[in-house]
Each structure stands twice: as C-alpha cells, then as structure tokens.
C-alpha cells in the first residue's frame, strides 16, 4: 500500500483557549461562491484531498484547533494545535502572478465599473474568472501552483492540519475577498490603484484634466462666458439656492436598485460585539434589500 494512503491512528487533539473556530457548525464551510470555489479546487487536486483527512481537518477547524494564521503575498503561515504539546507549523505556498499577468487582468477589469463596485462592497464579481482566463491565467491556483507543508509526523500531504487551515482560510475569503488577490501577489491597495490607473489611461486626457476648480489660483468660466477669479462660497450665501440665469436644465433623477446591496456594511464587516451564530452581514444584507424594495415601491407608486 502506497504511503499516500497511510494514516496515523486517530488521536485526540489538545484543547486550546481562544482558537480560531469556523463559523459553520455543520454542512459545508464557506458561505460565498468564491470560498466554495477555493475549496472545490483544492479537493480536485488528487486523492489526498478527498480522503478522510479532509473530514478530520474540517472537524479541527470547527473545534478551534487553528491557533493563528497570516496571509501574505504568495504564502499562508499558520499554527495548528494537535495532540502534542507544541502546535504544528503549517506553511502554504501559492505561486504569485507576474506583473505582466496582473497588468493584463487589471486592464480587462477596468473596462467595467462593476468590478470595482463589487469588490469595494465586499463581493467577488461572479465573472471574475473570465477576466483572468482571458489573459491565459487563473485567479484560483492550479495544483502545480499550490505547495504545502506541516511539521506534524503525518507523511501524507495534505494532513488534517493543512486541511483545517484551508477551511479557516475559506471563511476568511468570505469576509474579505481581497485576500485571494493578496495570495496571488496583489494587495487591496494595489488592486484599487491599478484599476484607477487603468481607467485613467483608457480615458486619455479627459481623466487627467480637472473639470472644475476649487481655489483662487485657477480661473473659471461663468454662465455668461466671462472668465473670473474663483471667489469663496461665503460671497454667494444670498444666491446659493438659486439656479443660474442661463444654461438651466431640469435635474434628472434615476431610481435604481444598488448594484451592491449593503455595500457599506460589507466594507465595514462584522462588528466586534456580534455574538450570534448567524452571519451579521447576511442579516444586514437582507434588511437593506427589504428597505430598498419598499423605498422603490413607495417612490414609483406616486
């Protein structure tokens, strides 16, 4: 029998205080399509990922045996408490994409505002993988791009400790999809800056020229076509609420559902005081959705 099928007899892990517990208590771990995608890809790597170790790793994740973890560009470092006195060290390496690969992906993403809107709202756009596939790359790592190790005596890879970390990471991806980009080599700030620069390059000089001036060093053209020096707002208190003499157009207002429901809540995340089992963001997203639907119904009924 090959070593890949050998398993140490089941042992009882030492209980630890303040371990990181998976939110899910039964069924699948992960509540979003992108965390599910992360786990499905790992499970597709080979027989080791579909073995009994995955179930034991899921149990470890729910018991809170993961002591800590840290995600950086191309690497995950974690500690997992097993049956021995000292926690095991788990290291997961994920190949990062090259600058050229990222540039191609960012240019594709910049062509549609919905990508930035979804990401800022704490969601991973559902068609994000097509962007990376278009550049002959993939957002989620292939088996060749994924390497892991653990200091435990189990010869098989993945062991239950590596699996436990992967499940905890899946829930971290639920909370912050930008961590997937971080793992592939780009931080949240890198992504947003790249999107902004790519859109500016695509818009040419229009994006670089300011459309209004807010200080006295610049001139502006008034409704009569005369060039005047900017004046402080205090000089216009008497006429602030009056429309200009010329070029007046009625204000058009469009009432449409938000592209990202509860975007602010998703950006802020779960508050520290939250102790209920049900996901805070899911509850607030449902409430925001109901409020939005009722507001639109009220607006269009008159």
ChimeraX attribute file (.defattr): number of C-alpha atoms within 10 A of each C-alpha:
attribute: neighborCount
match mode: 1-to-1
recipient: residues
	/A:1	5
	/A:2	5
	/A:3	9
	/A:4	14
	/A:5	12
	/A:6	11
	/A:7	13
	/A:8	9
	/A:9	6
	/A:10	8
	/A:11	9
	/A:12	9
	/A:13	15
	/A:14	13
	/A:15	13
	/A:16	15
	/A:17	8
	/A:18	11
	/A:19	17
	/A:20	20
	/A:21	20
	/A:22	25
	/A:23	17
	/A:24	17
	/A:25	14
	/A:26	10
	/A:27	6
	/A:28	11
	/A:29	20
	/A:30	24
	/A:31	17
	/A:32	16
	/A:33	13
	/A:34	21
	/A:35	24
	/A:36	19
	/A:37	14
	/A:38	20
	/A:39	19
	/A:40	12
	/A:41	16
	/A:42	21
	/A:43	17
	/A:44	13
	/A:45	14
	/A:46	11
	/A:47	11
	/A:48	18
	/A:49	21
	/A:50	14
	/A:51	16
	/A:52	13
	/A:53	21
	/A:54	22
	/A:55	15
	/A:56	17
	/A:57	23
	/A:58	24
	/A:59	20
	/A:60	26
	/A:61	29
	/A:62	22
	/A:63	18
	/A:64	22
	/A:65	28
	/A:66	28
	/A:67	19
	/A:68	17
	/A:69	17
	/A:70	11
	/A:71	16
	/A:72	18
	/A:73	18
	/A:74	20
	/A:75	21
	/A:76	19
	/A:77	15
	/A:78	21
	/A:79	22
	/A:80	29
	/A:81	22
	/A:82	21
	/A:83	14
	/A:84	12
	/A:85	9
	/A:86	11
	/A:87	19
	/A:88	21
	/A:89	19
	/A:90	23
	/A:91	19
	/A:92	18
	/A:93	18
	/A:94	22
	/A:95	17
	/A:96	20
	/A:97	19
	/A:98	10
	/A:99	11
	/A:100	10
	/A:101	15
	/A:102	20
	/A:103	16
	/A:104	17
	/A:105	25
	/A:106	22
	/A:107	19
	/A:108	20
	/A:109	20
	/A:110	21
	/A:111	13
	/A:112	12
	/A:113	11
	/A:114	14
	/A:115	20
	/A:116	19
	/A:117	16
	/A:118	17
	/A:119	21
	/A:120	19
	/A:121	20
	/A:122	26
	/A:123	25
	/A:124	24
	/A:125	16
	/A:126	11
	/A:127	9
	/A:128	16
	/A:129	15
	/A:130	15
	/A:131	18
	/A:132	20
	/A:133	12
	/A:134	12
	/A:135	15
	/A:136	11
	/A:137	18
	/A:138	18
	/A:139	19
	/A:140	20
	/A:141	19
	/A:142	15
	/A:143	14
	/A:144	9
	/A:145	12
	/A:146	16
	/A:147	14
	/A:148	16
	/A:149	17
	/A:150	22
	/A:151	14
	/A:152	19
	/A:153	9
	/A:154	16
	/A:155	16
	/A:156	18
	/A:157	17
	/A:158	25
	/A:159	25
	/A:160	27
	/A:161	32
	/A:162	26
	/A:163	27
	/A:164	30
	/A:165	28
	/A:166	23
	/A:167	27
	/A:168	26
	/A:169	24
	/A:170	25
	/A:171	21
	/A:172	18
	/A:173	23
	/A:174	21
	/A:175	21
	/A:176	19
	/A:177	22
	/A:178	21
	/A:179	20
	/A:180	27
	/A:181	20
	/A:182	20
	/A:183	23
	/A:184	23
	/A:185	21
	/A:186	22
	/A:187	17
	/A:188	17
	/A:189	11
	/A:190	13
	/A:191	19
	/A:192	17
	/A:193	13
	/A:194	20
	/A:195	24
	/A:196	16
	/A:197	16
	/A:198	19
	/A:199	20
	/A:200	15
	/A:201	15
	/A:202	14
	/A:203	11
	/A:204	10
	/A:205	10
	/A:206	11
	/A:207	13
	/A:208	10
	/A:209	8
	/A:210	8
	/A:211	8
	/A:212	10
	/A:213	11
	/A:214	11
	/A:215	11
	/A:216	12
	/A:217	8
	/A:218	11
	/A:219	15
	/A:220	16
	/A:221	12
	/A:222	13
	/A:223	12
	/A:224	10
	/A:225	8
	/A:226	8
	/A:227	11
	/A:228	12
	/A:229	13
	/A:230	16
	/A:231	12
	/A:232	11
	/A:233	8
	/A:234	8
	/A:235	9
	/A:236	11
	/A:237	9
	/A:238	8
	/A:239	9
	/A:240	11
	/A:241	8
	/A:242	8
	/A:243	10
	/A:244	13
	/A:245	8
	/A:246	9
	/A:247	8
	/A:248	9
	/A:249	8
	/A:250	5
	/A:251	6
	/A:252	5
	/A:253	6
	/A:254	6
	/A:255	9
	/A:256	9
	/A:257	12
	/A:258	10
	/A:259	11
	/A:260	17
	/A:261	20
	/A:262	20
	/A:263	21
	/A:264	12
	/A:265	18
	/A:266	22
	/A:267	16
	/A:268	11
	/A:269	14
	/A:270	15
	/A:271	10
	/A:272	6
	/A:273	6
	/A:274	10
	/A:275	10
	/A:276	7
	/A:277	9
	/A:278	11
	/A:279	14
	/A:280	16
	/A:281	20
	/A:282	15
	/A:283	11
	/A:284	15
	/A:285	17
	/A:286	13
	/A:287	13
	/A:288	16
	/A:289	16
	/A:290	11
	/A:291	12
	/A:292	17
	/A:293	13
	/A:294	11
	/A:295	14
	/A:296	13
	/A:297	11
	/A:298	10
	/A:299	10
	/A:300	8
	/A:301	7
	/A:302	5
